[in-house]
Amino acid sequence: MMQAAASSLTRRRLLEAGAALAAASALPSRARAQAARFRRWEITDPAMPPRVLASYKAGITKMLNLPPTDPRNWYRNAMVHLFDCPHGNWWFLVWHRAYLGWLEATLRDLSGDGDFALPYWDWTKTPSVPPAMFDGVLDPNNSGFIPTFDAFKAQFEPVVTAIYAAFSQDQLGVLNQRGIATAADFMGVLPQVFFDQPSARGLTATNPDLDPDTKVAVSLPTIRRSLRTTLFAGGGGPNDPAGFASAKASNHSDGSTKGILESQPHDNVHGAMGGGGGAFMVQFFSPVDPIFFLHHGNLDRLWDVWTRRQAALGRPTLPQGSDLDAWSNEEFRFFTNAQSQPVTQTKASAYALPSVFDYDYSPGSGEDLVPAAGPAVAGSPQVFSGDVASAQIGMARAAGGTVRVPASALQAASDAGPRVAEITLNLTHSDLGRRFRVLVAPNPGVAPVAVGAITIFGHPPHGPTTFTVPLPDNLAVPGATGELSLDIRVVPIGNSTRPTLEAGAAPAAPLVSAIKVRTD
């Protein structure tokens, strides 16, 4: 079923699916749920059948015990994320939907549970690691995982050499774009992304809570502002918005503009779970930690909520015109199915809808933003560029500057898009894993408030990268006139350096190269 459903989603089918979604968006969740075979439960939901976690553990155990030569091996599956995952571009959500779906099918097969579907973690409702995720192989510090990089290298180095020898020219082209063109390149990266036990996960059973900055990033106001984003993806230019799914790019290994969803809950949960840079979740081997899939399940759920909201408001749910062709035809070349065979559904268009894997979600945070069907609502986008007064993060004077914005442009909105700050940092590879707090005051000299955070997560983190941070709705007094000089600052969280950096002085922190405020 999956093979047929995915391969038949041509451009015309995508447009037809969008129309069908618009008609179905007014149906209650229960009615929609009856159409899907598999239900992805929120992990703390009392209604979740106990077999879900039992099957997840059984499937992971089987994958851990498969030989490294088997593509279904747990670490082989994590390697796909290093080889191919998109960040900072409009394929971020759709690639991860495919990644979760094919893993889910493999776990269903290996666990023997024909009804298995991955659970998800609603970190907005529960901003701490669910207790169940410290049980057995759901914790990467468990003895079922490889304890050290040396042990991992001994098992996998010959396999990596063989994998590279078998790659197609198209696959090698992708890897070349990502700076891992050879097996030696790949093995050279692995010591930086493999974390020895007991440091495989940054949060512990005795310290499971997300930090205060991450709690802001996953808070209901942040999620609601993300869902109010009106475009699927921005144009990718310096004056274009990011969009809900991050901005368009030339290919899925490129991109440098992240939307609210990727900048805030995605990146910062990775950073928090990474324990300040010393655990799997802050790096590209993050799928070694089973909580990765619960984290991305919630992001995929929010994409589904956003899609249904867009349809109900009469707005496009995917790119339009020639952009739809460019987005749809991007090839994902590294997925394998439950039978260890390369999948035939290689185009992004195959994964545009959850129906490709026949699943739905139990309701979670943000679901209330899906309205009854109504007429299209258009915003009036405005962009205001600011002056960077101090560029170097971590100096005595906080990095950032001011943006002059009419008070009327900051009034609270209903169905219009969110008001956001767009902060561009000049990054190098040494910045990966660093974290920063974003502070905003309505005028210089007024006490600032934390509005979000920036975790440097993505492949490859280099050059100018723009992060989108939602602004509070109450920055301007209702009915106020004139201008506000928004004071936007970026400050380090902790020492903002990675413990895995080579010995010696830590590299300089990145520079703030631009700040903007955007209203829709």
C-alpha positions as CSV (number, residue, x, y, z in Angstrom):
1,M,0.0,0.0,0.0
2,M,2.7,2.5,0.9
3,Q,4.6,1.7,-2.3
4,A,1.5,2.5,-4.5
5,A,0.3,5.4,-2.5
6,A,3.6,7.2,-2.5
7,S,4.6,6.6,-6.0
8,S,1.3,7.9,-7.4
9,L,1.5,11.3,-5.8
10,T,2.2,13.3,-8.9
11,R,1.9,17.1,-9.0
12,R,-1.7,16.8,-10.1
13,R,-2.4,14.4,-7.3
14,L,-0.8,16.8,-4.9
15,L,-3.2,19.6,-6.0
16,E,-6.2,17.2,-5.8
17,A,-5.0,16.1,-2.3
18,G,-4.9,19.7,-1.2
19,A,-8.5,20.2,-2.4
20,A,-9.6,17.1,-0.5
21,L,-7.8,18.2,2.6
22,A,-9.7,21.5,2.5
23,A,-13.0,19.7,2.3
24,A,-11.9,17.3,5.2
25,S,-10.4,20.0,7.5
26,A,-13.7,20.8,9.1
27,L,-14.3,17.2,10.2
28,P,-13.7,16.5,13.9
29,S,-10.5,14.7,14.9
30,R,-12.4,11.5,15.7
31,A,-13.9,11.4,12.1
32,R,-10.5,11.9,10.5
33,A,-8.9,9.3,12.8
34,Q,-11.2,6.5,11.5
35,A,-9.5,6.8,8.1
36,A,-6.0,6.0,9.3
37,R,-4.8,2.5,10.1
38,F,-2.1,3.5,12.6
39,R,-2.4,5.9,15.5
40,R,0.6,7.7,16.8
41,W,0.0,8.3,20.5
42,E,1.3,11.0,22.7
43,I,3.6,9.1,25.1
44,T,2.0,10.5,28.3
45,D,-1.6,9.9,27.1
46,P,-3.3,7.3,29.5
47,A,-5.2,5.9,26.5
48,M,-1.9,4.8,24.8
49,P,-1.9,1.0,24.7
50,P,1.0,-0.4,26.8
51,R,2.1,-2.5,23.8
52,V,3.3,0.6,22.0
53,L,6.4,1.1,24.2
54,A,6.9,-2.7,24.6
55,S,7.0,-3.0,20.8
56,Y,9.3,0.1,20.5
57,K,11.7,-1.5,22.9
58,A,11.5,-4.9,21.1
59,G,12.1,-3.4,17.7
60,I,15.0,-1.3,18.9
61,T,16.6,-4.3,20.5
62,K,16.3,-6.3,17.3
63,M,17.9,-3.4,15.3
64,L,20.7,-3.1,17.8
65,N,21.5,-6.8,17.5
66,L,21.4,-6.9,13.7
67,P,24.9,-7.0,12.1
68,P,26.4,-3.7,10.9
69,T,26.1,-5.0,7.3
70,D,22.3,-4.9,7.6
71,P,20.8,-1.5,6.6
72,R,18.2,-2.0,9.4
73,N,20.8,-2.0,12.1
74,W,20.1,0.8,14.6
75,Y,23.4,2.7,13.9
76,R,23.0,2.2,10.2
77,N,19.6,3.9,10.4
78,A,21.3,6.8,12.3
79,M,23.9,7.1,9.5
80,V,21.2,7.9,7.1
81,H,20.6,11.1,9.1
82,L,24.3,12.1,8.7
83,F,24.2,11.2,5.0
84,D,21.1,13.1,4.0
85,C,19.1,15.1,6.5
86,P,18.0,18.6,5.4
87,H,18.1,21.6,7.8
88,G,17.4,25.2,7.1
89,N,15.4,24.5,4.0
90,W,11.9,23.6,2.8
91,W,12.6,19.9,2.7
92,F,13.3,19.8,6.5
93,L,9.8,18.5,7.4
94,V,9.1,16.2,4.5
95,W,12.5,14.4,4.7
96,H,11.9,13.7,8.4
97,R,8.4,12.5,7.7
98,A,9.9,9.9,5.3
99,Y,12.6,9.0,7.8
100,L,10.2,8.3,10.6
101,G,7.8,6.4,8.3
102,W,10.4,4.0,7.0
103,L,11.8,3.4,10.5
104,E,8.3,2.8,11.8
105,A,7.6,0.2,9.1
106,T,10.9,-1.6,10.1
107,L,10.0,-1.5,13.8
108,R,6.6,-2.9,13.0
109,D,8.1,-5.8,11.1
110,L,10.9,-6.6,13.6
111,S,8.8,-6.2,16.7
112,G,6.1,-8.5,15.4
113,D,3.5,-5.9,16.3
114,G,1.5,-5.4,13.1
115,D,-0.3,-2.4,14.6
116,F,2.8,-0.6,15.9
117,A,3.2,3.2,15.3
118,L,5.8,5.5,16.9
119,P,4.7,7.5,19.9
120,Y,5.3,11.2,20.0
121,W,6.4,13.6,22.8
122,D,4.3,16.7,23.2
123,W,7.0,18.8,24.9
124,T,4.6,21.8,25.0
125,K,2.4,19.9,27.4
126,T,5.2,18.0,29.2
127,P,8.5,20.0,29.0
128,S,10.5,17.2,30.6
129,V,11.7,13.9,29.3
130,P,8.9,11.3,29.8
131,P,9.9,8.8,32.5
132,A,9.3,5.9,30.1
133,M,12.2,7.1,28.0
134,F,14.7,6.1,30.7
135,D,13.5,2.5,30.6
136,G,15.8,-0.1,29.0
137,V,16.8,0.5,25.4
138,L,14.7,3.7,25.2
139,D,17.7,5.3,26.9
140,P,20.9,5.3,24.8
141,N,23.0,4.8,28.0
142,N,21.5,1.3,28.2
143,S,24.0,-1.6,27.9
144,G,22.3,-2.6,24.7
145,F,24.0,0.3,22.9
146,I,27.7,0.4,21.9
147,P,29.4,2.1,24.9
148,T,32.4,3.8,23.3
149,F,33.5,5.2,20.0
150,D,36.5,2.8,19.8
151,A,34.1,-0.1,20.1
152,F,31.9,1.4,17.4
153,K,34.8,2.1,15.1
154,A,36.0,-1.5,15.3
155,Q,32.6,-2.8,14.2
156,F,31.6,-0.2,11.6
157,E,34.7,1.1,9.9
158,P,35.0,-1.8,7.4
159,V,31.2,-1.6,6.8
160,V,31.4,2.2,6.0
161,T,34.1,1.5,3.5
162,A,31.9,-1.1,1.8
163,I,28.9,1.1,1.9
164,Y,30.8,3.9,0.1
165,A,32.0,1.5,-2.5
166,A,28.4,0.5,-3.3
167,F,27.0,4.1,-3.4
168,S,25.7,5.3,-6.8
169,Q,27.2,8.4,-8.4
170,D,24.0,10.4,-7.4
171,Q,24.5,9.4,-3.8
172,L,28.1,10.3,-3.9
173,G,27.2,13.6,-5.3
174,V,24.9,14.3,-2.3
175,L,27.7,13.3,0.1
176,N,30.2,15.5,-1.7
177,Q,27.8,18.5,-1.2
178,R,27.8,17.6,2.5
179,G,31.6,17.4,2.9
180,I,31.7,13.7,3.4
181,A,32.6,12.5,-0.1
182,T,34.7,9.5,1.0
183,A,34.6,6.8,3.7
184,A,37.6,8.5,5.3
185,D,35.7,11.8,5.4
186,F,32.8,10.1,7.1
187,M,34.9,8.2,9.6
188,G,36.7,11.5,10.3
189,V,33.4,13.1,11.3
190,L,32.2,10.3,13.6
191,P,34.5,11.0,16.6
192,Q,32.9,14.4,16.9
193,V,29.3,13.0,16.8
194,F,29.6,9.8,18.8
195,F,29.3,10.1,22.6
196,D,30.6,7.5,25.0
197,Q,28.4,6.2,27.8
198,P,27.3,7.5,30.3
199,S,27.1,10.7,28.3
200,A,24.9,9.5,25.5
201,R,22.0,11.7,26.7
202,G,22.3,15.0,28.4
203,L,19.2,14.9,30.5
204,T,18.8,12.2,33.1
205,A,16.1,10.5,35.2
206,T,17.0,12.7,38.1
207,N,17.3,15.8,35.9
208,P,14.7,15.4,33.2
209,D,13.4,18.9,32.8
210,L,14.0,21.1,29.7
211,D,16.0,24.3,30.6
212,P,14.1,27.6,31.0
213,D,15.2,28.8,27.5
214,T,14.0,25.6,25.8
215,K,10.7,25.9,27.8
216,V,10.2,29.2,26.1
217,A,11.0,27.7,22.7
218,V,8.4,24.9,23.2
219,S,5.8,27.0,25.0
220,L,2.2,27.2,23.7
221,P,2.6,30.9,22.7
222,T,5.6,29.9,20.5
223,I,3.8,27.0,19.0
224,R,0.7,29.0,18.3
225,R,2.8,31.7,16.6
226,S,4.5,29.1,14.5
227,L,1.1,27.7,13.4
228,R,0.0,31.2,12.4
229,T,2.7,31.4,9.8
230,T,1.0,31.9,6.5
231,L,3.5,30.5,3.9
232,F,4.8,27.0,3.6
233,A,8.3,28.3,2.6
234,G,9.8,31.7,1.8
235,G,11.8,32.5,-1.3
236,G,15.2,32.0,0.3
237,G,16.4,35.5,-0.4
238,P,17.7,37.9,2.4
239,N,14.5,39.8,2.5
240,D,12.1,36.8,2.2
241,P,10.4,35.2,5.2
242,A,11.4,31.7,6.3
243,G,7.9,30.2,6.1
244,F,6.5,27.4,8.3
245,A,8.8,24.7,6.8
246,S,11.9,26.9,6.5
247,A,12.9,28.6,3.2
248,K,13.4,27.3,-0.3
249,A,16.9,26.3,-1.4
250,S,18.6,24.9,-4.4
251,N,18.9,21.4,-2.9
252,H,18.2,19.7,0.4
253,S,21.9,19.8,1.5
254,D,21.8,23.6,1.2
255,G,19.8,26.3,3.0
256,S,20.3,29.0,5.6
257,T,16.9,30.3,6.7
258,K,15.0,28.6,9.5
259,G,11.4,29.2,10.4
260,I,10.0,29.3,13.9
261,L,9.3,25.6,14.1
262,E,12.9,24.7,13.1
263,S,14.6,27.6,14.9
264,Q,12.7,27.2,18.2
265,P,11.3,23.8,19.3
266,H,13.3,21.7,16.9
267,D,16.8,23.1,17.4
268,N,16.4,23.9,21.1
269,V,15.0,20.5,22.2
270,H,18.0,19.0,20.4
271,G,20.2,21.4,22.3
272,A,18.6,20.7,25.7
273,M,18.7,17.0,25.2
274,G,22.3,17.3,24.1
275,G,23.2,18.5,27.6
276,G,25.1,21.6,26.5
277,G,26.9,19.9,23.6
278,G,27.9,16.6,25.2
279,A,25.3,14.1,24.0
280,F,23.9,12.5,20.8
281,M,20.9,14.8,20.5
282,V,22.9,17.9,19.8
283,Q,24.7,16.2,16.9
284,F,24.0,14.5,13.6
285,F,24.1,11.1,15.1
286,S,21.1,12.2,17.2
287,P,18.9,9.3,15.9
288,V,21.0,7.0,18.1
289,D,18.8,8.3,20.9
290,P,15.3,6.8,20.6
291,I,13.8,10.1,21.8
292,F,14.8,11.6,18.5
293,F,11.8,9.9,16.9
294,L,9.3,11.1,19.5
295,H,10.7,14.7,19.1
296,H,10.3,14.6,15.4
297,G,6.9,12.9,15.6
298,N,5.6,16.0,17.4
299,L,7.1,18.2,14.7
300,D,5.4,16.1,12.0
301,R,2.2,16.3,14.0
302,L,2.4,20.1,14.1
303,W,3.0,20.1,10.3
304,D,-0.3,18.2,10.0
305,V,-2.1,20.7,12.3
306,W,-0.6,23.6,10.2
307,T,-1.7,22.0,6.9
308,R,-5.3,21.5,8.2
309,R,-5.3,25.1,9.5
310,Q,-4.1,26.4,6.1
311,A,-6.7,24.4,4.2
312,A,-9.5,25.6,6.5
313,L,-8.5,29.2,6.0
314,G,-8.3,28.8,2.2
315,R,-4.5,29.1,2.0
316,P,-2.0,27.0,0.1
317,T,-0.6,24.1,2.0
318,L,2.4,23.5,-0.2
319,P,4.6,25.7,-2.5
320,Q,2.9,27.1,-5.5
321,G,3.5,27.1,-9.3
322,S,7.0,26.2,-10.4
323,D,8.1,26.1,-6.8
324,L,5.8,23.1,-6.3
325,D,7.7,21.3,-9.1
326,A,11.1,22.1,-7.6
327,W,10.0,21.0,-4.1
328,S,8.2,17.9,-5.3
329,N,11.0,16.5,-7.5
330,E,13.8,16.7,-5.0
331,E,15.3,13.2,-4.6
332,F,16.0,11.4,-1.3
333,R,18.3,8.6,-2.2
334,F,19.3,6.8,1.1
335,F,16.1,5.3,2.6
336,T,15.6,1.6,2.8
337,N,12.4,-0.4,3.7
338,A,11.7,-3.1,6.2
339,Q,13.1,-5.7,3.8
340,S,16.5,-3.9,3.7
341,Q,15.9,-2.8,0.1
342,P,16.2,0.8,-1.3
343,V,12.8,2.4,-1.4
344,T,11.2,3.2,-4.8
345,Q,9.6,6.4,-3.5
346,T,12.5,8.8,-3.8
347,K,10.8,12.1,-4.5
348,A,9.7,14.6,-1.9
349,S,6.2,14.6,-3.3
350,A,5.7,11.0,-2.2
351,Y,5.7,12.2,1.4
352,A,3.6,15.3,1.2
353,L,0.7,13.8,3.2
354,P,0.6,11.4,6.3
355,S,-1.6,9.0,4.2
356,V,1.6,7.7,2.6
357,F,2.2,5.7,5.7
358,D,-1.5,5.5,6.8
359,Y,-1.1,7.1,10.2
360,D,-2.6,9.9,12.3
361,Y,-2.0,11.4,15.7
362,S,-3.8,11.6,18.9
363,P,-4.7,15.3,19.6
364,G,-1.9,17.5,21.1
365,S,-1.0,21.1,21.7
366,G,-2.0,23.5,19.0
367,E,-4.9,21.5,17.7
368,D,-7.3,24.2,18.7
369,L,-5.8,26.5,16.0
370,V,-7.6,24.5,13.3
371,P,-10.7,26.6,12.6
372,A,-13.9,25.7,10.9
373,A,-13.6,26.2,7.1
374,G,-13.8,29.9,6.1
375,P,-12.6,32.4,3.5
376,A,-9.0,33.0,2.8
377,V,-7.3,35.5,5.1
378,A,-4.4,37.5,3.7
379,G,-1.8,39.4,5.7
380,S,0.1,42.6,4.9
381,P,3.7,41.7,5.2
382,Q,6.2,44.3,6.4
383,V,9.9,44.0,6.9
384,F,11.9,46.4,9.1
385,S,15.7,46.2,9.1
386,G,17.7,47.2,12.2
387,D,21.1,48.5,13.0
388,V,23.6,46.1,14.6
389,A,25.3,48.0,17.3
390,S,27.5,45.2,18.6
391,A,28.2,42.1,16.5
392,Q,30.4,39.8,18.7
393,I,28.4,37.6,20.9
394,G,29.8,37.1,24.4
395,M,31.5,40.4,24.8
396,A,30.8,42.9,27.6
397,R,28.2,44.6,25.5
398,A,25.4,42.2,24.4
399,A,25.4,41.5,20.7
400,G,22.5,42.9,18.7
401,G,20.9,46.2,18.1
402,T,17.7,48.1,17.5
403,V,14.9,47.9,15.0
404,R,12.5,50.8,14.6
405,V,8.9,49.4,14.1
406,P,5.6,51.3,14.0
407,A,3.6,50.4,17.1
408,S,0.6,49.7,14.8
409,A,2.5,46.9,13.1
410,L,3.0,45.1,16.5
411,Q,-0.6,45.0,17.6
412,A,-1.8,41.5,18.4
413,A,-3.2,39.6,15.4
414,S,-5.8,36.8,15.1
415,D,-5.5,34.9,11.8
416,A,-2.7,37.0,10.4
417,G,0.9,35.7,10.6
418,P,3.1,36.1,13.6
419,R,5.5,39.1,14.4
420,V,9.0,37.7,14.3
421,A,12.6,38.8,14.8
422,E,15.0,37.4,12.2
423,I,18.6,37.1,13.4
424,T,21.4,36.3,11.1
425,L,24.6,34.8,12.5
426,N,27.8,34.2,10.6
427,L,28.7,30.6,11.5
428,T,31.6,28.2,11.2
429,H,31.7,24.4,11.8
430,S,33.1,25.1,15.3
431,D,29.8,26.7,16.3
432,L,27.8,23.5,16.2
433,G,26.1,22.8,19.5
434,R,26.4,26.4,20.8
435,R,23.4,28.0,22.4
436,F,22.2,31.6,22.7
437,R,19.3,33.4,24.4
438,V,17.4,36.0,22.5
439,L,16.2,39.0,24.6
440,V,13.8,41.8,23.4
441,A,12.8,45.1,25.0
442,P,10.2,47.4,23.5
443,N,12.7,50.3,23.8
444,P,16.4,50.6,24.9
445,G,16.7,50.9,28.7
446,V,13.5,48.9,29.3
447,A,14.0,45.5,31.0
448,P,14.2,42.9,28.3
449,V,12.3,39.6,28.2
450,A,13.5,36.2,26.8
451,V,11.6,35.5,23.7
452,G,13.4,32.4,22.5
453,A,16.8,30.7,22.0
454,I,19.1,29.7,19.2
455,T,20.9,26.3,19.2
456,I,23.4,25.9,16.3
457,F,22.0,22.6,14.8
458,G,22.0,21.8,11.2
459,H,24.1,20.5,8.3
460,P,26.4,22.2,7.5
461,P,26.5,25.1,10.0
462,H,28.6,27.6,8.1
463,G,28.2,31.0,6.6
464,P,25.3,33.4,7.3
465,T,22.3,31.5,8.8
466,T,19.0,33.2,9.8
467,F,17.0,32.1,12.8
468,T,13.3,33.1,13.3
469,V,12.2,34.0,16.8
470,P,8.5,34.9,17.5
471,L,7.8,38.2,19.2
472,P,5.3,38.6,22.0
473,D,1.9,40.0,21.0
474,N,2.0,42.6,23.8
475,L,5.1,44.5,22.9
476,A,3.0,47.5,21.9
477,V,0.1,48.8,23.9
478,P,-3.2,48.3,22.1
479,G,-4.0,51.5,20.1
480,A,-0.5,52.9,20.5
481,T,0.9,55.1,17.7
482,G,4.3,56.2,16.7
483,E,7.4,54.0,16.6
484,L,9.1,51.6,19.0
485,S,12.8,51.0,19.0
486,L,12.9,47.2,19.6
487,D,16.1,46.4,21.4
488,I,17.1,42.8,20.3
489,R,20.1,41.1,21.9
490,V,21.8,37.7,21.7
491,V,23.7,36.4,24.7
492,P,25.4,33.0,25.3
493,I,23.7,30.3,27.4
494,G,26.3,28.9,29.7
495,N,29.8,28.9,28.2
496,S,28.3,28.2,24.8
497,T,31.2,25.9,23.8
498,R,31.2,22.2,23.0
499,P,33.1,19.9,25.3
500,T,34.2,17.9,22.3
501,L,36.2,20.7,20.7
502,E,39.9,20.0,20.5
503,A,42.2,21.1,23.3
504,G,43.2,24.7,23.3
505,A,41.4,28.0,23.2
506,A,37.7,27.9,22.1
507,P,37.0,29.6,18.8
508,A,35.4,33.0,18.9
509,A,31.6,33.1,19.1
510,P,29.7,33.9,15.9
511,L,28.9,37.4,14.8
512,V,25.4,38.9,14.5
513,S,25.4,40.2,11.0
514,A,21.8,41.3,10.6
515,I,18.6,41.8,12.6
516,K,15.1,42.4,11.2
517,V,11.5,42.4,12.3
518,R,8.8,41.0,10.1
519,T,5.1,41.4,10.5
520,D,2.3,39.7,8.5
